Amino acid sequence: MMSWISALVWVVLASTGPAHEPETPPARPVLVELFTSQGCPLCPAANLYLGELDERDDVIALGFGVDYWDIYGWRDTYAQPAFTERQRTYKNRLNVPRVYTPQFVIDGAAEAEGQQTDAILSALQRRRMAMMAGVHVTTQATGNGNHTIEVSGTPPSASEVWLAVFEPGWHTVAVGAGENAGLDMQLYNPVRALIPLGHWAGGAAEYGAALPAGTSAVVIVQGAQGGPVFGLGEFERFAE
């Protein structure tokens, strides 16, 4: 039987080249990333708030499990070192003194503690006002979990293209040890894999992805080394 991660296939189908930019591209949602842990006492409430934020039409919400709480008695079932590394990259970019949970990162441009809902909402509003057009991401399902991804336009700076594969909606984890022992913890849109598709400096590029059953994904185009998000693309859920 294939492992979960081996069911993912990533192939670059075309290199960069000229691209036509629509005159009035639709406004894209803001990416909200929650760095969380099943061993963190403050994280259950933050996960509930992540789901609340995702009810907004102007938000795409993802939960990234980090692994540094694992030493306290419970191994997070969604955590991966790559997610912790992503948070550390934001730490350096956003000049945060340390990594911590729960932490919200808004469109790669701002961060706030999980309980600081006013700061999170203010950051969302600021990002909506500052968002620049010029980068366009489209996805198209081609059957059996396969998709094509097209990235085009002109980014403000050299960019990285990522694919975040997640399990949509709410998921319950029975925490058996650690700070949250005995809790049936609710997680929202937990990320399963974060795949670098490559660097992109503008023009047109096309990629392909095969998603495991029951998952969805978000294409993230952002400045190098944890810079601000320039473009997003969503996938439809591939049903079991």
One Martini backbone bead per residue (centre of mass of N, CA, C, O) as a GRO file, in nm:
protein
  240
    1MET     BB    1   0.097   0.035   0.021
    2MET     BB    2   0.069   0.357   0.000
    3SER     BB    3   0.169   0.624   0.118
    4TRP     BB    4   0.061   0.931   0.165
    5ILE     BB    5   0.301   1.091   0.030
    6SER     BB    6   0.325   0.901  -0.237
    7ALA     BB    7   0.043   1.018  -0.360
    8LEU     BB    8   0.219   1.250  -0.451
    9VAL     BB    9   0.236   1.466  -0.749
   10TRP     BB   10   0.509   1.658  -0.905
   11VAL     BB   11   0.491   1.859  -1.209
   12VAL     BB   12   0.657   2.030  -1.444
   13LEU     BB   13   0.513   2.155  -1.755
   14ALA     BB   14   0.622   2.464  -1.754
   15SER     BB   15   0.778   2.741  -1.828
   16THR     BB   16   0.858   3.047  -1.834
   17GLY     BB   17   0.665   3.337  -1.960
   18PRO     BB   18   0.456   3.504  -2.111
   19ALA     BB   19   0.178   3.719  -1.990
   20HIS     BB   20  -0.155   3.777  -1.943
   21GLU     BB   21  -0.331   4.052  -1.794
   22PRO     BB   22  -0.592   4.131  -1.641
   23GLU     BB   23  -0.750   4.429  -1.576
   24THR     BB   24  -0.976   4.287  -1.355
   25PRO     BB   25  -0.897   4.124  -1.106
   26PRO     BB   26  -0.988   3.937  -0.863
   27ALA     BB   27  -1.014   3.922  -0.545
   28ARG     BB   28  -0.834   3.783  -0.298
   29PRO     BB   29  -0.764   3.608  -0.046
   30VAL     BB   30  -0.654   3.563   0.278
   31LEU     BB   31  -0.389   3.424   0.445
   32VAL     BB   32  -0.432   3.194   0.724
   33GLU     BB   33  -0.196   3.096   0.973
   34LEU     BB   34  -0.172   2.823   1.203
   35PHE     BB   35   0.034   2.768   1.482
   36THR     BB   36   0.024   2.440   1.625
   37SER     BB   37  -0.072   2.217   1.910
   38GLN     BB   38  -0.175   1.935   2.092
   39GLY     BB   39   0.016   2.037   2.354
   40CYS     BB   40  -0.134   2.315   2.365
   41PRO     BB   41  -0.342   2.489   2.580
   42LEU     BB   42  -0.420   2.740   2.367
   43CYS     BB   43  -0.505   2.590   2.089
   44PRO     BB   44  -0.804   2.512   2.085
   45ALA     BB   45  -0.916   2.804   2.056
   46ALA     BB   46  -0.758   2.877   1.796
   47ASN     BB   47  -0.893   2.663   1.614
   48LEU     BB   48  -1.177   2.775   1.639
   49TYR     BB   49  -1.102   3.053   1.515
   50LEU     BB   50  -1.012   2.953   1.241
   51GLY     BB   51  -1.293   2.851   1.157
   52GLU     BB   52  -1.428   3.128   1.180
   53LEU     BB   53  -1.258   3.275   0.966
   54ASP     BB   54  -1.340   3.075   0.723
   55GLU     BB   55  -1.634   3.203   0.689
   56ARG     BB   56  -1.499   3.398   0.526
   57ASP     BB   57  -1.456   3.512   0.197
   58ASP     BB   58  -1.150   3.655   0.265
   59VAL     BB   59  -1.054   3.352   0.358
   60ILE     BB   60  -0.769   3.135   0.411
   61ALA     BB   61  -0.737   2.839   0.615
   62LEU     BB   62  -0.452   2.712   0.810
   63GLY     BB   63  -0.304   2.421   0.980
   64PHE     BB   64   0.009   2.406   1.163
   65GLY     BB   65   0.201   2.156   1.288
   66VAL     BB   66   0.416   2.147   1.556
   67ASP     BB   67   0.708   1.972   1.727
   68TYR     BB   68   0.808   2.116   2.014
   69TRP     BB   69   0.581   1.969   2.207
   70ASP     BB   70   0.662   1.658   2.208
   71ILE     BB   71   0.843   1.658   2.479
   72TYR     BB   72   0.557   1.666   2.673
   73GLY     BB   73   0.409   1.358   2.586
   74TRP     BB   74   0.298   1.444   2.284
   75ARG     BB   75   0.244   1.340   1.955
   76ASP     BB   76   0.177   1.504   1.691
   77THR     BB   77  -0.025   1.398   1.415
   78TYR     BB   78   0.058   1.669   1.216
   79ALA     BB   79   0.341   1.717   1.260
   80GLN     BB   80   0.627   1.898   1.109
   81PRO     BB   81   0.935   2.020   1.047
   82ALA     BB   82   0.847   2.204   0.805
   83PHE     BB   83   0.651   2.377   0.977
   84THR     BB   84   0.856   2.485   1.177
   85GLU     BB   85   1.036   2.616   0.960
   86ARG     BB   86   0.825   2.815   0.863
   87GLN     BB   87   0.802   2.966   1.131
   88ARG     BB   88   1.102   3.052   1.147
   89THR     BB   89   1.094   3.224   0.894
   90TYR     BB   90   0.889   3.425   1.009
   91LYS     BB   91   1.048   3.516   1.250
   92ASN     BB   92   1.269   3.658   1.083
   93ARG     BB   93   1.090   3.839   0.897
   94LEU     BB   94   0.901   3.959   1.156
   95ASN     BB   95   1.065   3.995   1.421
   96VAL     BB   96   1.049   3.752   1.623
   97PRO     BB   97   1.179   3.632   1.916
   98ARG     BB   98   0.989   3.365   1.886
   99VAL     BB   99   0.858   3.067   1.896
  100TYR     BB  100   0.496   2.995   1.899
  101THR     BB  101   0.192   2.907   2.076
  102PRO     BB  102  -0.043   3.051   1.921
  103GLN     BB  103   0.005   3.143   1.568
  104PHE     BB  104  -0.065   3.410   1.354
  105VAL     BB  105  -0.049   3.440   0.995
  106ILE     BB  106  -0.086   3.722   0.767
  107ASP     BB  107   0.008   3.692   0.449
  108GLY     BB  108   0.319   3.717   0.550
  109ALA     BB  109   0.290   4.029   0.708
  110ALA     BB  110   0.170   3.915   0.987
  111GLU     BB  111   0.130   3.885   1.352
  112ALA     BB  112  -0.041   3.680   1.616
  113GLU     BB  113  -0.187   3.593   1.882
  114GLY     BB  114  -0.448   3.381   1.941
  115GLN     BB  115  -0.603   3.594   2.150
  116GLN     BB  116  -0.566   3.841   1.928
  117THR     BB  117  -0.832   3.928   1.758
  118ASP     BB  118  -0.797   4.228   1.692
  119ALA     BB  119  -0.521   4.200   1.551
  120ILE     BB  120  -0.614   4.006   1.331
  121LEU     BB  121  -0.834   4.189   1.204
  122SER     BB  122  -0.646   4.427   1.143
  123ALA     BB  123  -0.454   4.269   0.956
  124LEU     BB  124  -0.666   4.199   0.747
  125GLN     BB  125  -0.739   4.489   0.668
  126ARG     BB  126  -0.458   4.583   0.582
  127ARG     BB  127  -0.419   4.368   0.363
  128ARG     BB  128  -0.657   4.446   0.184
  129MET     BB  129  -0.545   4.740   0.127
  130ALA     BB  130  -0.238   4.637   0.025
  131MET     BB  131  -0.315   4.472  -0.201
  132MET     BB  132  -0.177   4.335  -0.496
  133ALA     BB  133  -0.173   4.310  -0.814
  134GLY     BB  134  -0.031   4.057  -1.072
  135VAL     BB  135  -0.118   3.773  -0.950
  136HIS     BB  136  -0.206   3.450  -1.095
  137VAL     BB  137  -0.423   3.175  -0.987
  138THR     BB  138  -0.494   2.852  -1.129
  139THR     BB  139  -0.731   2.577  -1.122
  140GLN     BB  140  -0.771   2.229  -1.256
  141ALA     BB  141  -0.969   1.967  -1.296
  142THR     BB  142  -0.891   1.624  -1.456
  143GLY     BB  143  -0.921   1.384  -1.272
  144ASN     BB  144  -0.852   1.168  -1.019
  145GLY     BB  145  -0.706   1.421  -0.852
  146ASN     BB  146  -0.624   1.595  -1.087
  147HIS     BB  147  -0.412   1.889  -1.156
  148THR     BB  148  -0.385   2.220  -1.265
  149ILE     BB  149  -0.131   2.486  -1.258
  150GLU     BB  150  -0.149   2.848  -1.285
  151VAL     BB  151   0.110   3.097  -1.324
  152SER     BB  152   0.083   3.461  -1.337
  153GLY     BB  153   0.277   3.748  -1.401
  154THR     BB  154   0.394   4.016  -1.163
  155PRO     BB  155   0.602   4.027  -0.919
  156PRO     BB  156   0.761   4.230  -0.685
  157SER     BB  157   0.930   3.960  -0.645
  158ALA     BB  158   1.088   3.703  -0.579
  159SER     BB  159   0.952   3.370  -0.579
  160GLU     BB  160   0.744   3.122  -0.421
  161VAL     BB  161   0.607   2.791  -0.473
  162TRP     BB  162   0.330   2.640  -0.304
  163LEU     BB  163   0.195   2.328  -0.161
  164ALA     BB  164  -0.099   2.286   0.039
  165VAL     BB  165  -0.199   1.995   0.201
  166PHE     BB  166  -0.536   1.917   0.316
  167GLU     BB  167  -0.789   1.863   0.562
  168PRO     BB  168  -1.099   1.933   0.546
  169GLY     BB  169  -1.206   2.075   0.819
  170TRP     BB  170  -1.300   1.884   1.082
  171HIS     BB  171  -1.086   1.738   1.349
  172THR     BB  172  -1.045   1.468   1.576
  173VAL     BB  173  -0.830   1.448   1.872
  174ALA     BB  174  -0.715   1.217   2.101
  175VAL     BB  175  -0.553   1.314   2.379
  176GLY     BB  176  -0.319   1.109   2.582
  177ALA     BB  177  -0.114   1.351   2.655
  178GLY     BB  178  -0.003   1.597   2.831
  179GLU     BB  179  -0.155   1.907   2.855
  180ASN     BB  180  -0.422   1.765   2.682
  181ALA     BB  181  -0.516   1.536   2.842
  182GLY     BB  182  -0.840   1.407   2.741
  183LEU     BB  183  -0.872   1.564   2.476
  184ASP     BB  184  -1.098   1.660   2.219
  185MET     BB  185  -0.948   1.790   1.950
  186GLN     BB  186  -1.003   2.064   1.737
  187LEU     BB  187  -0.938   2.070   1.387
  188TYR     BB  188  -0.851   2.299   1.115
  189ASN     BB  189  -0.723   2.245   0.824
  190PRO     BB  190  -0.497   2.032   0.822
  191VAL     BB  191  -0.177   1.993   0.737
  192ARG     BB  192   0.018   1.740   0.546
  193ALA     BB  193   0.161   1.917   0.308
  194LEU     BB  194   0.471   2.088   0.193
  195ILE     BB  195   0.534   2.197  -0.140
  196PRO     BB  196   0.791   2.277  -0.348
  197LEU     BB  197   0.770   2.405  -0.683
  198GLY     BB  198   0.933   2.686  -0.685
  199HIS     BB  199   1.065   2.936  -0.861
  200TRP     BB  200   0.946   3.286  -0.930
  201ALA     BB  201   0.965   3.587  -1.169
  202GLY     BB  202   0.756   3.543  -1.390
  203GLY     BB  203   0.495   3.496  -1.602
  204ALA     BB  204   0.466   3.150  -1.701
  205ALA     BB  205   0.330   2.865  -1.518
  206GLU     BB  206   0.319   2.496  -1.496
  207TYR     BB  207   0.143   2.249  -1.304
  208GLY     BB  208   0.117   1.933  -1.121
  209ALA     BB  209  -0.146   1.747  -0.931
  210ALA     BB  210  -0.195   1.473  -0.693
  211LEU     BB  211  -0.461   1.400  -0.485
  212PRO     BB  212  -0.569   1.269  -0.222
  213ALA     BB  213  -0.817   1.142  -0.082
  214GLY     BB  214  -0.986   1.397   0.105
  215THR     BB  215  -0.838   1.640  -0.024
  216SER     BB  216  -0.672   1.953  -0.040
  217ALA     BB  217  -0.560   2.282  -0.175
  218VAL     BB  218  -0.290   2.534  -0.177
  219VAL     BB  219  -0.162   2.797  -0.358
  220ILE     BB  220   0.156   2.962  -0.289
  221VAL     BB  221   0.256   3.300  -0.347
  222GLN     BB  222   0.581   3.417  -0.235
  223GLY     BB  223   0.815   3.553  -0.091
  224ALA     BB  224   1.112   3.500  -0.013
  225GLN     BB  225   1.164   3.386   0.293
  226GLY     BB  226   0.869   3.462   0.406
  227GLY     BB  227   0.704   3.640   0.247
  228PRO     BB  228   0.463   3.783   0.104
  229VAL     BB  229   0.166   3.743  -0.038
  230PHE     BB  230   0.063   3.735  -0.398
  231GLY     BB  231  -0.081   3.440  -0.428
  232LEU     BB  232  -0.382   3.230  -0.487
  233GLY     BB  233  -0.495   2.877  -0.489
  234GLU     BB  234  -0.774   2.664  -0.526
  235PHE     BB  235  -0.927   2.358  -0.433
  236GLU     BB  236  -1.110   2.097  -0.474
  237ARG     BB  237  -1.250   1.842  -0.332
  238PHE     BB  238  -1.149   1.502  -0.306
  239ALA     BB  239  -1.330   1.245  -0.288
  240GLU     BB  240  -1.367   0.918  -0.162
   0.00000   0.00000   0.00000
